[in-house]
Amino acid sequence: MEKSPNHKLPDQYVARLMKLFLGKEPCRSRGYVLDGYPKTTEQAREIFGQVAETEMAGEGGEGGGGVLPPMEGEGGMGGEGQTDADMGMMSNAVNQILPDYVVSLVGTDDFLCERVMKLPQREIQGTHYEEESMLHRLLEFRENNTERNTMLNFFDESGIHPIVISLIDEETEKERDIDCIYDYVSDIFGEPIPGFGLSAEEMERLRKLEREQRRLREEEERLEKQLLEEKARKEYQDKMEKWAETLEKLQMEEEKVLVAQSEPLRYYLMKYVFPVLSKGLIEVAKIRPDDPLDYLAEYLFRENPEGRMFDPSYTREGELILKQYEEQVAPTIGNNDGSILEKMRNSVS
């Protein structure tokens, strides 16, 4: 196993051990059930290949299967570690290890993945049912069990016709109940041999126990889910409180910045606009004219401290004419005519 790349026992050794085990008295007298093995046609040929060929050729009887070559390594089945009794048992039992029935349960990938997703996380963790391992195993199984290359064909050609059971009801498209599948298989296999297996009362007690265990698991899952939801809710509330606190700090900082930016504007308005505007509003409130806005506009024109831009007698055209006169005409006129320039200024203003 240490030399194996996946640290598993090679298939050839597993097959030989399986043949030895299946040839022992308990399996020969009571029967056996192999669940999930063999997985491939090659593995099935390793275990049952010689027996199937003997059965198909009509060479029955003991010793018809041949003897396997010894396995290498210490503690293995070959060499000095393999006794004559084991060799004789394998030789005499090769024709008695073929199964009487082969049952194949068929399910889609979606169905199988959904069943695994319903299992509790603690049962999945560290097993082949984890997502990556599950998908890899499904892909490998589909590749090794195509319509032409499937292990079922090997048994079918050996005279053991597989019993294929779909896990999904074709009419309702729902999962079949496990009890229905068990009853269906029991009808094919027949009643258990007296003295073997469980009695009807024991089976009923076992089913009750399984139902109780299922109920306890569901209750445990419900409690775990509730705890997770409460934990998530608490984390959400903590994050929202922290976010609200951060938002409040940001708003305060933004307010400080706005106040600092608006300070020059406030100073400008307080110095040049609000004094006159406040007086005008007070005057409007006292007189209450029919058109308060028009009255306020006239008041601002009258009370303008500069007395130029908002004076009705002031015009930009006159200001331009006066400026042109001062620059071009006035220098050519003597000082005696200064009164003329003063009169023009008074007429413009």
Stockholm file with secondary structure:
# STOCKHOLM 1.0

chainA/1-349         MEKSPNHKLPDQYVARLMKLFLGKEPCRSRGYVLDGYPKTTEQAREIFGQVAETEMAGEGGEGGGGVLPPMEGEGGMGGEGQTDADMGMMSNAVNQILPDYVVSLVGTDDFLCERVMKLPQREIQGTHYEEESMLHRLLEFRENNTERNTMLNFFDESGIHPIVISLIDEETEKERDIDCIYDYVSDIFGEPIPGFGLSAEEMERLRKLEREQRRLREEEERLEKQLLEEKARKEYQDKMEKWAETLEKLQMEEEKVLVAQSEPLRYYLMKYVFPVLSKGLIEVAKIRPDDPLDYLAEYLFRENPEGRMFDPSYTREGELILKQYEEQVAPTIGNNDGSILEKMRNSVS
#=GR chainA/1-349 SS CCSSTTSSCCHHHHHHHHHHHHTSHHHHHHCCCCSSCCCSHHHHHHHHHHHHHHHHHTCCSTTTTCCCCCCCSTTSSSGGGSCHHHHHHHHHHGGGCSCSCCEEEECCHHHHHHHHHTSCHHHHTTSTTSHHHHHHHHHHHHHHSCSSSCHHHHHHHTTCCCEEEESBCTTTCSBCCHHHHHHHHHHHHCSCCTTSSCCHHHHHHHHHHHHHHHHHHHHHHHHHHHHHHHHHHHHHHHHHHHHHHHHHHHHHHHHHHHHHHHHHHHHHIIIIIHHHHHHHHHHHHHHCCSSHHHHHHHHHHHHCSSCSTTCTTCCHHHHHHHHHIIIIIGGGSCGGGHHHHHHHHHHHC
#=GC SS_cons         CCSSTTSSCCHHHHHHHHHHHHTSHHHHHHCCCCSSCCCSHHHHHHHHHHHHHHHHHTCCSTTTTCCCCCCCSTTSSSGGGSCHHHHHHHHHHGGGCSCSCCEEEECCHHHHHHHHHTSCHHHHTTSTTSHHHHHHHHHHHHHHSCSSSCHHHHHHHTTCCCEEEESBCTTTCSBCCHHHHHHHHHHHHCSCCTTSSCCHHHHHHHHHHHHHHHHHHHHHHHHHHHHHHHHHHHHHHHHHHHHHHHHHHHHHHHHHHHHHHHHHHHHHIIIIIHHHHHHHHHHHHHHCCSSHHHHHHHHHHHHCSSCSTTCTTCCHHHHHHHHHIIIIIGGGSCGGGHHHHHHHHHHHC
//
